[in-house]
Amino acid sequence: MEMRLARRRRGERVEGAPGQAGTTAMGMVLSTMIFSFLVAGAMGVITSGRNMVAHGVERSDLEERARTVAARLARELLAGRVMMDPAGGSRLVFRKNRGGIDAGTGEIDWSAEGPLVYQFTLSPGELDNGLDDNGNGLIDEGQVDRIEGGVTTVIATGIPEGGLAFTRNGERIRIDLALEGRDARREMVRAETTRFVYPRN
């Protein structure tokens, strides 16, 4: 014992000294804890990054869909004649110009053309009650219907209530369209677009 104390005073390492094993074990525990915290932090950053990417991808997809649908509406309206002032409603009725000319007047013969309708309709199984009736994660969502000649075509889904609006101001028709969806984590994603159209007829 006296020899060990003497060697310690000279700064020499004494193997098997009392307390040395405990100190080493404590260091290992602390190192493991620090490493675990670092790994957990890194995993959190990676997971957060993945979630942001998934959210961004879903949003980008919705934005592209919204632009595509709004562009389609605008193209048909451009060569059409609006029959009803929408006044901000979610239904628009108009006639398309298909090139028919009245032989007597030389003007477009609109009377032979049936009306074309774009409107918001609740999705199948969905009720206007503030609930997700059809279990797809969206509340009171609907679709954009195109109705012509008694034939209904769905051109967009995932439209929130109030997400389709036509507003007329003189010669100009404003189209407001919104789409909603869920990302990989089931978080809500929304995209909106606006188009202005000046029908030629």
Buried (B, 14 or more C-beta within 10 A) or exposed (E): EEEBEEEEEEEEEEEEEEEEEEEEEEEEEEEEEEEEEEEEEEEEEEEEEEBEEBBEEBBEBBBEBBBEBBEBBBEBBBBBBBEBBBEEBBBBBBBBBEEEEEEEEEEBBBEEBEBBBBBBBBBEEBEEEEEBBBEBEBBBBBBBBBBBEEEEEEEBBBBBBEBBBBBBEEEEBBBBBBBBBBBEEEEBBBBBBEBEBEBEB
